[in-house]
Amino acid sequence: MPRILSRVVKRPDKSGVPIAHDLTGLTASGVEIRRGELTMVAAAPGQGKSSFALKIALTCGEPTLYVSADTNSRTQAVRALSMLTGRRQDDMDAALDVNGDWCSLELHRAGHLRWAFESSPSMDDIELEILAFIESHGQPPSLLVVDNASDVTMESVGDEWATLRELMRSLKWFARHYNMAVLALHHTSEAYAGNPCPPRSSVQGKVNAVPALILTLASTVGWMAVCPVKNRSGWADPSGERAIMLDWEPETMFLADRADV
Protein backbone atom coordinates (compact mmCIF):
# COMPACT_ATOMS: atom_id res chain seq x y z
CA MET A 1 0.00 0.00 0.00
CA PRO A 2 1.50 3.38 -0.98
CA ARG A 3 2.17 5.67 1.98
CA ILE A 4 2.74 9.41 2.37
CA LEU A 5 5.96 10.25 4.18
CA SER A 6 4.42 13.25 5.95
CA ARG A 7 2.03 10.81 7.63
CA VAL A 8 4.57 8.04 8.16
CA VAL A 9 6.79 10.26 10.33
CA LYS A 10 3.85 10.96 12.65
CA ARG A 11 3.51 7.22 13.30
CA PRO A 12 7.14 6.11 13.57
CA ASP A 13 7.68 2.33 13.41
CA LYS A 14 11.37 2.46 14.44
CA SER A 15 12.46 1.69 10.87
CA GLY A 16 16.02 2.95 10.50
CA VAL A 17 16.47 3.33 14.27
CA PRO A 18 19.93 2.10 15.35
CA ILE A 19 20.37 -0.91 17.62
CA ALA A 20 22.12 0.22 20.80
CA HIS A 21 25.08 -1.83 22.11
CA ASP A 22 28.22 -1.47 24.20
CA LEU A 23 30.65 -0.81 21.33
CA THR A 24 29.99 2.91 21.52
CA GLY A 25 33.10 3.73 19.50
CA LEU A 26 31.34 2.41 16.41
CA THR A 27 28.28 4.56 17.09
CA ALA A 28 30.41 7.64 17.76
CA SER A 29 32.11 7.06 14.40
CA GLY A 30 28.78 6.94 12.55
CA VAL A 31 28.71 3.16 12.14
CA GLU A 32 25.26 1.94 13.18
CA ILE A 33 23.31 -1.30 12.78
CA ARG A 34 19.78 -0.16 11.96
CA ARG A 35 16.34 -1.73 12.11
CA GLY A 36 14.79 -2.38 8.72
CA GLU A 37 18.23 -2.83 7.13
CA LEU A 38 20.63 -5.66 6.32
CA THR A 39 24.13 -5.40 7.77
CA MET A 40 26.92 -7.76 6.75
CA VAL A 41 29.98 -8.59 8.86
CA ALA A 42 32.65 -10.22 6.70
CA ALA A 43 36.09 -11.59 7.51
CA ALA A 44 38.40 -14.50 6.89
CA PRO A 45 37.88 -17.55 9.13
CA GLY A 46 39.04 -17.14 12.72
CA GLN A 47 38.98 -13.35 12.80
CA GLY A 48 36.14 -12.97 15.31
CA LYS A 49 32.94 -12.53 13.27
CA SER A 50 30.85 -14.64 15.65
CA SER A 51 32.39 -12.99 18.71
CA PHE A 52 31.62 -9.55 17.32
CA ALA A 53 28.02 -10.58 16.58
CA LEU A 54 27.63 -12.11 20.04
CA LYS A 55 28.86 -8.89 21.66
CA ILE A 56 26.22 -6.92 19.76
CA ALA A 57 23.51 -9.47 20.58
CA LEU A 58 24.34 -9.75 24.29
CA THR A 59 24.67 -6.03 24.96
CA CYS A 60 21.84 -4.62 22.83
CA GLY A 61 19.28 -5.61 25.47
CA GLU A 62 16.57 -5.89 22.82
CA PRO A 63 14.64 -9.01 21.77
CA THR A 64 17.09 -10.94 19.60
CA LEU A 65 17.02 -14.15 17.56
CA TYR A 66 20.44 -15.67 16.88
CA VAL A 67 20.51 -18.32 14.13
CA SER A 68 23.71 -20.18 14.97
CA ALA A 69 24.14 -22.53 12.03
CA ASP A 70 27.94 -22.45 12.20
CA THR A 71 28.39 -23.08 15.93
CA ASN A 72 26.83 -25.58 18.36
CA SER A 73 24.95 -24.72 21.54
CA ARG A 74 27.72 -25.69 23.98
CA THR A 75 30.32 -23.53 22.25
CA GLN A 76 27.93 -20.58 22.20
CA ALA A 77 27.16 -21.13 25.89
CA VAL A 78 30.88 -21.11 26.71
CA ARG A 79 31.43 -17.92 24.69
CA ALA A 80 28.45 -16.18 26.25
CA LEU A 81 29.51 -17.17 29.77
CA SER A 82 33.01 -15.82 29.16
CA MET A 83 31.68 -12.58 27.72
CA LEU A 84 29.24 -12.13 30.61
CA THR A 85 31.64 -13.01 33.42
CA GLY A 86 35.09 -12.09 32.09
CA ARG A 87 36.40 -15.59 32.81
CA ARG A 88 38.41 -17.82 30.50
CA GLN A 89 36.60 -19.97 27.96
CA ASP A 90 38.28 -23.19 29.13
CA ASP A 91 37.12 -22.46 32.70
CA MET A 92 33.56 -21.88 31.50
CA ASP A 93 33.66 -25.09 29.48
CA ALA A 94 34.58 -27.01 32.63
CA ALA A 95 31.93 -25.15 34.64
CA LEU A 96 29.19 -26.43 32.35
CA ASP A 97 29.95 -29.97 33.58
CA VAL A 98 30.43 -29.27 37.29
CA ASN A 99 28.33 -26.19 38.07
CA GLY A 100 25.39 -26.17 35.69
CA ASP A 101 23.09 -24.24 38.06
CA TRP A 102 25.56 -21.35 38.30
CA CYS A 103 26.01 -21.33 34.51
CA SER A 104 22.26 -21.28 34.00
CA LEU A 105 21.91 -18.35 36.41
CA GLU A 106 24.61 -16.38 34.62
CA LEU A 107 23.11 -17.07 31.20
CA HIS A 108 19.73 -15.88 32.50
CA ARG A 109 21.22 -12.38 32.30
CA ALA A 110 20.94 -12.75 28.53
CA GLY A 111 17.26 -13.64 28.64
CA HIS A 112 16.47 -11.27 25.76
CA LEU A 113 18.44 -13.55 23.43
CA ARG A 114 16.85 -16.62 21.79
CA TRP A 115 18.76 -19.21 19.76
CA ALA A 116 18.21 -21.51 16.78
CA PHE A 117 20.85 -24.21 16.16
CA GLU A 118 19.76 -25.87 12.91
CA SER A 119 23.02 -26.54 11.04
CA SER A 120 21.65 -25.94 7.53
CA PRO A 121 18.49 -23.86 7.89
CA SER A 122 16.43 -22.85 4.89
CA MET A 123 14.83 -19.44 4.55
CA ASP A 124 11.53 -21.11 5.46
CA ASP A 125 13.15 -22.47 8.65
CA ILE A 126 14.37 -18.99 9.59
CA GLU A 127 10.97 -17.43 8.95
CA LEU A 128 9.32 -20.13 11.08
CA GLU A 129 11.71 -19.19 13.89
CA ILE A 130 10.73 -15.53 13.45
CA LEU A 131 7.02 -16.42 13.53
CA ALA A 132 7.55 -18.55 16.64
CA PHE A 133 9.36 -15.60 18.23
CA ILE A 134 6.37 -13.37 17.43
CA GLU A 135 3.99 -15.95 18.89
CA SER A 136 6.03 -16.12 22.09
CA HIS A 137 6.91 -12.43 22.52
CA GLY A 138 4.11 -10.61 20.73
CA GLN A 139 6.56 -8.89 18.39
CA PRO A 140 9.35 -9.76 15.96
CA PRO A 141 12.92 -9.69 17.23
CA SER A 142 14.57 -6.29 17.04
CA LEU A 143 17.75 -8.03 15.91
CA LEU A 144 18.22 -11.17 13.81
CA VAL A 145 21.73 -12.63 13.56
CA VAL A 146 22.47 -15.17 10.82
CA ASP A 147 25.76 -16.97 11.50
CA ASN A 148 26.89 -17.76 8.78
CA ALA A 149 25.08 -16.80 5.58
CA SER A 150 26.84 -19.58 3.65
CA ASP A 151 25.24 -22.19 5.94
CA VAL A 152 21.71 -21.23 4.88
CA THR A 153 20.32 -23.58 2.25
CA MET A 154 18.33 -22.23 -0.67
CA GLU A 155 16.87 -23.65 -3.84
CA SER A 156 19.46 -22.96 -6.50
CA VAL A 157 18.77 -19.94 -8.65
CA GLY A 158 21.93 -20.35 -10.72
CA ASP A 159 25.55 -20.70 -9.69
CA GLU A 160 26.79 -20.45 -6.09
CA TRP A 161 27.15 -16.68 -6.19
CA ALA A 162 23.71 -16.11 -7.76
CA THR A 163 22.21 -18.19 -4.96
CA LEU A 164 24.11 -16.16 -2.38
CA ARG A 165 22.86 -12.90 -3.88
CA GLU A 166 19.30 -14.19 -3.72
CA LEU A 167 19.87 -15.11 -0.07
CA MET A 168 20.96 -11.54 0.68
CA ARG A 169 17.89 -10.15 -1.06
CA SER A 170 15.71 -12.47 1.04
CA LEU A 171 17.40 -11.33 4.26
CA LYS A 172 16.90 -7.72 3.22
CA TRP A 173 13.20 -8.50 2.70
CA PHE A 174 13.04 -9.98 6.21
CA ALA A 175 14.61 -6.81 7.60
CA ARG A 176 12.10 -4.57 5.88
CA HIS A 177 9.01 -6.76 6.31
CA TYR A 178 9.53 -7.47 10.02
CA ASN A 179 11.27 -4.17 10.77
CA MET A 180 14.31 -5.95 12.22
CA ALA A 181 17.97 -5.22 12.11
CA VAL A 182 19.44 -8.24 10.29
CA LEU A 183 23.11 -8.98 10.89
CA ALA A 184 24.48 -11.59 8.47
CA LEU A 185 27.98 -13.03 8.86
CA HIS A 186 29.92 -13.87 5.73
CA HIS A 187 33.42 -14.64 4.47
CA THR A 188 36.06 -12.64 2.71
CA SER A 189 38.60 -14.20 0.40
CA GLU A 190 41.81 -15.16 2.17
CA ALA A 191 43.70 -14.06 -0.94
CA TYR A 192 43.24 -10.42 0.10
CA ALA A 193 45.58 -8.98 2.72
CA GLY A 194 44.00 -6.66 5.25
CA ASN A 195 45.35 -3.15 5.71
CA PRO A 196 44.34 -3.66 8.46
CA CYS A 197 40.87 -4.85 7.34
CA PRO A 198 39.97 -6.67 4.12
CA PRO A 199 38.73 -4.36 1.37
CA ARG A 200 35.18 -4.38 0.08
CA SER A 201 36.33 -6.21 -3.04
CA SER A 202 37.32 -9.21 -0.87
CA VAL A 203 33.72 -10.02 0.13
CA GLN A 204 32.85 -13.35 -1.48
CA GLY A 205 30.03 -13.67 -3.98
CA LYS A 206 29.67 -10.14 -5.35
CA VAL A 207 26.91 -9.34 -2.84
CA ASN A 208 28.06 -5.82 -1.99
CA ALA A 209 25.06 -4.15 -3.62
CA VAL A 210 22.46 -5.52 -1.19
CA PRO A 211 23.49 -4.70 2.43
CA ALA A 212 23.15 -1.14 3.69
CA LEU A 213 26.25 -1.60 5.84
CA ILE A 214 29.24 -3.91 5.31
CA LEU A 215 31.85 -4.25 8.03
CA THR A 216 35.07 -6.17 7.48
CA LEU A 217 37.13 -7.40 10.43
CA ALA A 218 40.72 -8.29 11.19
CA SER A 219 42.09 -9.33 14.57
CA THR A 220 44.91 -10.74 16.63
CA VAL A 221 45.32 -11.13 20.37
CA GLY A 222 44.97 -7.66 21.85
CA TRP A 223 42.97 -5.92 19.16
CA MET A 224 40.21 -6.18 16.61
CA ALA A 225 39.89 -3.78 13.67
CA VAL A 226 36.47 -2.97 12.20
CA CYS A 227 36.08 -1.07 8.95
CA PRO A 228 32.85 0.08 7.28
CA VAL A 229 33.74 -0.69 3.68
CA LYS A 230 30.17 0.27 2.71
CA ASN A 231 27.87 2.53 4.70
CA ARG A 232 24.75 4.17 3.30
CA SER A 233 24.28 6.22 6.47
CA GLY A 234 27.81 7.47 7.08
CA TRP A 235 31.44 7.35 6.08
CA ALA A 236 33.02 4.32 4.47
CA ASP A 237 36.44 3.24 3.29
CA PRO A 238 36.26 0.53 0.60
CA SER A 239 40.01 -0.10 0.96
CA GLY A 240 39.70 -1.29 4.58
CA GLU A 241 42.46 1.06 5.72
CA ARG A 242 40.50 3.44 7.96
CA ALA A 243 39.50 1.10 10.76
CA ILE A 244 37.94 1.49 14.20
CA MET A 245 40.11 -0.29 16.74
CA LEU A 246 38.72 -2.37 19.61
CA ASP A 247 40.38 -4.16 22.52
CA TRP A 248 40.06 -7.93 22.02
CA GLU A 249 41.10 -10.86 24.23
CA PRO A 250 39.79 -14.14 22.75
CA GLU A 251 40.49 -16.26 25.84
CA THR A 252 37.95 -14.32 27.89
CA MET A 253 35.84 -13.04 24.97
CA PHE A 254 36.61 -9.50 26.10
CA LEU A 255 35.69 -7.06 23.33
CA ALA A 256 35.37 -3.36 24.06
CA ASP A 257 36.21 0.16 22.94
CA ARG A 258 39.92 0.89 23.07
CA ALA A 259 40.89 1.94 26.58
CA ASP A 260 43.50 4.39 25.29
CA VAL A 261 41.07 6.35 23.06
C-alpha positions as CSV (number, residue, x, y, z in Angstrom):
1,M,0.0,0.0,0.0
2,P,1.5,3.4,-1.0
3,R,2.2,5.7,2.0
4,I,2.7,9.4,2.4
5,L,6.0,10.2,4.2
6,S,4.4,13.2,5.9
7,R,2.0,10.8,7.6
8,V,4.6,8.0,8.2
9,V,6.8,10.3,10.3
10,K,3.8,11.0,12.6
11,R,3.5,7.2,13.3
12,P,7.1,6.1,13.6
13,D,7.7,2.3,13.4
14,K,11.4,2.5,14.4
15,S,12.5,1.7,10.9
16,G,16.0,3.0,10.5
17,V,16.5,3.3,14.3
18,P,19.9,2.1,15.3
19,I,20.4,-0.9,17.6
20,A,22.1,0.2,20.8
21,H,25.1,-1.8,22.1
22,D,28.2,-1.5,24.2
23,L,30.7,-0.8,21.3
24,T,30.0,2.9,21.5
25,G,33.1,3.7,19.5
26,L,31.3,2.4,16.4
27,T,28.3,4.6,17.1
28,A,30.4,7.6,17.8
29,S,32.1,7.1,14.4
30,G,28.8,6.9,12.5
31,V,28.7,3.2,12.1
32,E,25.3,1.9,13.2
33,I,23.3,-1.3,12.8
34,R,19.8,-0.2,12.0
35,R,16.3,-1.7,12.1
36,G,14.8,-2.4,8.7
37,E,18.2,-2.8,7.1
38,L,20.6,-5.7,6.3
39,T,24.1,-5.4,7.8
40,M,26.9,-7.8,6.8
41,V,30.0,-8.6,8.9
42,A,32.7,-10.2,6.7
43,A,36.1,-11.6,7.5
44,A,38.4,-14.5,6.9
45,P,37.9,-17.6,9.1
46,G,39.0,-17.1,12.7
47,Q,39.0,-13.4,12.8
48,G,36.1,-13.0,15.3
49,K,32.9,-12.5,13.3
50,S,30.9,-14.6,15.7
51,S,32.4,-13.0,18.7
52,F,31.6,-9.5,17.3
53,A,28.0,-10.6,16.6
54,L,27.6,-12.1,20.0
55,K,28.9,-8.9,21.7
56,I,26.2,-6.9,19.8
57,A,23.5,-9.5,20.6
58,L,24.3,-9.7,24.3
59,T,24.7,-6.0,25.0
60,C,21.8,-4.6,22.8
61,G,19.3,-5.6,25.5
62,E,16.6,-5.9,22.8
63,P,14.6,-9.0,21.8
64,T,17.1,-10.9,19.6
65,L,17.0,-14.1,17.6
66,Y,20.4,-15.7,16.9
67,V,20.5,-18.3,14.1
68,S,23.7,-20.2,15.0
69,A,24.1,-22.5,12.0
70,D,27.9,-22.5,12.2
71,T,28.4,-23.1,15.9
72,N,26.8,-25.6,18.4
73,S,25.0,-24.7,21.5
74,R,27.7,-25.7,24.0
75,T,30.3,-23.5,22.3
76,Q,27.9,-20.6,22.2
77,A,27.2,-21.1,25.9
78,V,30.9,-21.1,26.7
79,R,31.4,-17.9,24.7
80,A,28.4,-16.2,26.2
81,L,29.5,-17.2,29.8
82,S,33.0,-15.8,29.2
83,M,31.7,-12.6,27.7
84,L,29.2,-12.1,30.6
85,T,31.6,-13.0,33.4
86,G,35.1,-12.1,32.1
87,R,36.4,-15.6,32.8
88,R,38.4,-17.8,30.5
89,Q,36.6,-20.0,28.0
90,D,38.3,-23.2,29.1
91,D,37.1,-22.5,32.7
92,M,33.6,-21.9,31.5
93,D,33.7,-25.1,29.5
94,A,34.6,-27.0,32.6
95,A,31.9,-25.1,34.6
96,L,29.2,-26.4,32.3
97,D,29.9,-30.0,33.6
98,V,30.4,-29.3,37.3
99,N,28.3,-26.2,38.1
100,G,25.4,-26.2,35.7
101,D,23.1,-24.2,38.1
102,W,25.6,-21.4,38.3
103,C,26.0,-21.3,34.5
104,S,22.3,-21.3,34.0
105,L,21.9,-18.4,36.4
106,E,24.6,-16.4,34.6
107,L,23.1,-17.1,31.2
108,H,19.7,-15.9,32.5
109,R,21.2,-12.4,32.3
110,A,20.9,-12.7,28.5
111,G,17.3,-13.6,28.6
112,H,16.5,-11.3,25.8
113,L,18.4,-13.5,23.4
114,R,16.9,-16.6,21.8
115,W,18.8,-19.2,19.8
116,A,18.2,-21.5,16.8
117,F,20.8,-24.2,16.2
118,E,19.8,-25.9,12.9
119,S,23.0,-26.5,11.0
120,S,21.7,-25.9,7.5
121,P,18.5,-23.9,7.9
122,S,16.4,-22.9,4.9
123,M,14.8,-19.4,4.6
124,D,11.5,-21.1,5.5
125,D,13.1,-22.5,8.6
126,I,14.4,-19.0,9.6
127,E,11.0,-17.4,8.9
128,L,9.3,-20.1,11.1
129,E,11.7,-19.2,13.9
130,I,10.7,-15.5,13.5
131,L,7.0,-16.4,13.5
132,A,7.5,-18.6,16.6
133,F,9.4,-15.6,18.2
134,I,6.4,-13.4,17.4
135,E,4.0,-15.9,18.9
136,S,6.0,-16.1,22.1
137,H,6.9,-12.4,22.5
138,G,4.1,-10.6,20.7
139,Q,6.6,-8.9,18.4
140,P,9.4,-9.8,16.0
141,P,12.9,-9.7,17.2
142,S,14.6,-6.3,17.0
143,L,17.8,-8.0,15.9
144,L,18.2,-11.2,13.8
145,V,21.7,-12.6,13.6
146,V,22.5,-15.2,10.8
147,D,25.8,-17.0,11.5
148,N,26.9,-17.8,8.8
149,A,25.1,-16.8,5.6
150,S,26.8,-19.6,3.7
151,D,25.2,-22.2,5.9
152,V,21.7,-21.2,4.9
153,T,20.3,-23.6,2.2
154,M,18.3,-22.2,-0.7
155,E,16.9,-23.6,-3.8
156,S,19.5,-23.0,-6.5
157,V,18.8,-19.9,-8.7
158,G,21.9,-20.4,-10.7
159,D,25.5,-20.7,-9.7
160,E,26.8,-20.5,-6.1
161,W,27.1,-16.7,-6.2
162,A,23.7,-16.1,-7.8
163,T,22.2,-18.2,-5.0
164,L,24.1,-16.2,-2.4
165,R,22.9,-12.9,-3.9
166,E,19.3,-14.2,-3.7
167,L,19.9,-15.1,-0.1
168,M,21.0,-11.5,0.7
169,R,17.9,-10.2,-1.1
170,S,15.7,-12.5,1.0
171,L,17.4,-11.3,4.3
172,K,16.9,-7.7,3.2
173,W,13.2,-8.5,2.7
174,F,13.0,-10.0,6.2
175,A,14.6,-6.8,7.6
176,R,12.1,-4.6,5.9
177,H,9.0,-6.8,6.3
178,Y,9.5,-7.5,10.0
179,N,11.3,-4.2,10.8
180,M,14.3,-6.0,12.2
181,A,18.0,-5.2,12.1
182,V,19.4,-8.2,10.3
183,L,23.1,-9.0,10.9
184,A,24.5,-11.6,8.5
185,L,28.0,-13.0,8.9
186,H,29.9,-13.9,5.7
187,H,33.4,-14.6,4.5
188,T,36.1,-12.6,2.7
189,S,38.6,-14.2,0.4
190,E,41.8,-15.2,2.2
191,A,43.7,-14.1,-0.9
192,Y,43.2,-10.4,0.1
193,A,45.6,-9.0,2.7
194,G,44.0,-6.7,5.2
195,N,45.4,-3.2,5.7
196,P,44.3,-3.7,8.5
197,C,40.9,-4.8,7.3
198,P,40.0,-6.7,4.1
199,P,38.7,-4.4,1.4
200,R,35.2,-4.4,0.1
201,S,36.3,-6.2,-3.0
202,S,37.3,-9.2,-0.9
203,V,33.7,-10.0,0.1
204,Q,32.8,-13.3,-1.5
205,G,30.0,-13.7,-4.0
206,K,29.7,-10.1,-5.4
207,V,26.9,-9.3,-2.8
208,N,28.1,-5.8,-2.0
209,A,25.1,-4.2,-3.6
210,V,22.5,-5.5,-1.2
211,P,23.5,-4.7,2.4
212,A,23.1,-1.1,3.7
213,L,26.3,-1.6,5.8
214,I,29.2,-3.9,5.3
215,L,31.9,-4.2,8.0
216,T,35.1,-6.2,7.5
217,L,37.1,-7.4,10.4
218,A,40.7,-8.3,11.2
219,S,42.1,-9.3,14.6
220,T,44.9,-10.7,16.6
221,V,45.3,-11.1,20.4
222,G,45.0,-7.7,21.9
223,W,43.0,-5.9,19.2
224,M,40.2,-6.2,16.6
225,A,39.9,-3.8,13.7
226,V,36.5,-3.0,12.2
227,C,36.1,-1.1,8.9
228,P,32.8,0.1,7.3
229,V,33.7,-0.7,3.7
230,K,30.2,0.3,2.7
231,N,27.9,2.5,4.7
232,R,24.8,4.2,3.3
233,S,24.3,6.2,6.5
234,G,27.8,7.5,7.1
235,W,31.4,7.4,6.1
236,A,33.0,4.3,4.5
237,D,36.4,3.2,3.3
238,P,36.3,0.5,0.6
239,S,40.0,-0.1,1.0
240,G,39.7,-1.3,4.6
241,E,42.5,1.1,5.7
242,R,40.5,3.4,8.0
243,A,39.5,1.1,10.8
244,I,37.9,1.5,14.2
245,M,40.1,-0.3,16.7
246,L,38.7,-2.4,19.6
247,D,40.4,-4.2,22.5
248,W,40.1,-7.9,22.0
249,E,41.1,-10.9,24.2
250,P,39.8,-14.1,22.7
251,E,40.5,-16.3,25.8
252,T,38.0,-14.3,27.9
253,M,35.8,-13.0,25.0
254,F,36.6,-9.5,26.1
255,L,35.7,-7.1,23.3
256,A,35.4,-3.4,24.1
257,D,36.2,0.2,22.9
258,R,39.9,0.9,23.1
259,A,40.9,1.9,26.6
260,D,43.5,4.4,25.3
261,V,41.1,6.3,23.1
